[in-house]
Amino acid sequence: MDTSASEIKISLLGPWQLHFSTRSTKKEPRRKEQGLLAYLAVESGQAHSRDSLIGLFWPDMPMSDARNNLRVALSRLKRRLHDSNILETTRHTARFIPGRQVQLDVNQFRTLIEQTEAHDHPTLAACRPCQDQLKQAVALYRGEFLAGFFLEGCLAFEEWMFIWRERLHVQMLKQLEHLVQTAENKHQYDEVEAHARRQIELDSLYESGYRHLIRALYAQGRRNAALNQVRLCAEILLAELGVEPDAETMRLRQEIEAGTLDISSSVAGSSPAARYALPESTTPFIGREMELEQLGQRLTERSYRLISLVGPGGIGKTRLAIQAARTQRDAFRDGVCFVSLKGVQTAAEIPAAIAEAMGVTFTVSSASPQTEIKHILRDKQLLLIIDNLEHVIAGGAELLLEIIQAAPDVVLLVTSRERLNAQMEDLFRLRGLPYPEALDDLTAVHFAAVRLFADRAHRLNKRFGLNDETLPHVVRICHLVEGMPLALELAATWIRDFSAREIAQAIEKNLDLLKTDLRDIEPRHQSIQAVFEYSWQQLSEMEQQILPLLTIFKGSFSLSAAHTITGASPIILTRIRYKSLLRGAGNGRYSLHELLRQIAAQKRPETIQSIQANYCRFYFQLLQAKTPVLKGYDARKAGHILMMEIDNIRQAWHWGIEAKNFTELKNRHYRK
């Protein structure tokens, strides 16, 4: 990007700076003038009303005084910019006009990245111009957006600054990751070291950066330095978050100590033909070690070619699929292709979505898209990730089975809220991340759910860490959301405003806290309610009638109870379970995720009340039937049955008392 003709340079990546190519600046603008210029420059795509600017910079001042302050600030800025036409003001608006005479480092940074992403190259390693552009981009990043900048009493401006700071920080880490992987593929370990050190400098908790650095040091024959970085990583994670490095980092240390680390295989470059990129993750992947190991074996051996990751929304299906594919990105000659079906309306559109993701076009012929995509894939050795299949699963599953038959070296890794229900399907049913049973468990920091919350919270509030005070409340949050990754991440977004204790207390009362407006989270994942609504729309009318009724149960429940109380047939329960809104609890029993139970209960509250009498009657009859047996030969079996139902029995008893149904209680009460 040629910026030689720029007369004015505004630098916001790092401390605020203003430079003129033809004259010197004797005096810096005032603090609010700096913030005003930064805001207008970054948000230069539109004119901003003066009232909105007052709300950002003078929110608590009387309107007349605030208007005068804004007028003066804009006038001063125009003079600072030497009355150039960069700032356009009217009686009601103000606008920044970008042009050749002004250079804004934020725009340069983003433009260089966009040009690289848009360029049609086989791989970044094969495109030297794009590598050079990325290096230019990361060189522009002197530090975090508006580093050290603060305006007292301007909360809306602070929120805007925080969002941009996080967005640009994530972009920077992402580009460094591209450069690191490119250098690893080319075995340029001095460059890997430099980029990895920059990653760690920007984010001392970026564990992937430590692993890149450790491998680079080891590849250069600096074994002790590599082990020292493992130690340093462990110390920082313990000090900042109260957790230990994840399993991959510890495995790296063990291999270095044993002298078995094979650098050539761990950073082997992709085949030149492997041009398909995976979506970049903006946060570290935490947990799921067992699933990753099992998926790794399957993708390596290829004995399973239709693998499904099934679970409710927010359980981490897509992240797990991407992580598994990333660890096996060199196992397939033609690479890995990620196919998002988010915008696909019917199964007939799936072939076009696959072709678009692969960067290929259909030929002009009479053949159907289904036939063409099978023809394209037949000679490929490829891993296809098919993401979000549930809403087109009826015809989509059939197409995937046809692809498996037509393309013998293609492996399909499918994410869906509903299982494919095919004989050759290798089903991974996902639940929440592990969390400790007891709030005071001394090993709590090792559990994935706790580590996930701690990592996301620390990114938003650097004062947060796991300690004796915060740990029990974090564990309580994990209990309340049953380890659901999305719920933990949504809860963590409030750590800037509330303590872990306050977050736990708020979730106990209702689910309103489990939402966010962070811009790098897609809208359908910005609240647990939105996640549920997406699944709700996939249910049939009968399933929508039954699911809210099932929320009457406390804990797990039996097929007999569900049928007697709600009228649910086994086939309806199976269909709801296949769509990940109901779970098998063992011994022929079912349960609902607590978050989904609460939301589903709000759908048809009047119908739940209508079956309370059936509910109480069923459990009173069960209690009456099993109580006499407690004194007989089958006492242990009867006691076990009653203990499995104890939560429902207690709730039925409580409702019976509330309804003043004393006759029923007396008749059903066990007699000594």
Secondary structure, DSSP 8 states (H G I E B T S, - for coil): ---TT-SEEEE-BBS-EEEESSS--SS---HHHHHHHHHHHHTTTS-EEHHHHHHHH-TTS-HHHHHHHHHHHHHHHHHHTTT-TTEEE-SSEEEE---TTEEEHHHHHHHHHHHHHHS--S-GGG-HHHHHHHHHHHHH--SSBTTT---TT-HHHHHHHHHHHHHHHHHHHHHHHHHHHHHHHTT-HHHHHHHHHHHHHH-TT-HHHHHHHHHHHHHTT-HHHHHHHHHHHHHHHHHHTS----HHHHHHHHHHHHT---HHHHT----TT--------SS-----HHHHHHHHHHHHH----EEEEE--TTSSHHHHHHHHHHHTTTSSTT-EEEEE-TT--SGGGHHHHHHHHHT----SSSS-HHHHHHHHHTT--EEEEEE--GGGHHHHHHHHHHHHHH-TTEEEEEEESS----TT-EEEE-------SSTT-TTGGGSHHHHHHHHHHHHH-TT----TTTHHHHHHHHHHHTT-HHHHHHHHTTTTTS-HHHHHHHHHH-STTSB---TTS-GGGSBHHHHHHHHHTTS-HHHHHHHHHHTTSSS-EEHHHHHHHH---HHHHHHHHHTTSSEEEETTEEE--HHHHHHHHTT-HHHHHHTHHHHHHHHHHHHHHHTGGGGSTTHHHHHHHHHHTHHHHHHHHHHHHHTT-HHHHHHHS---
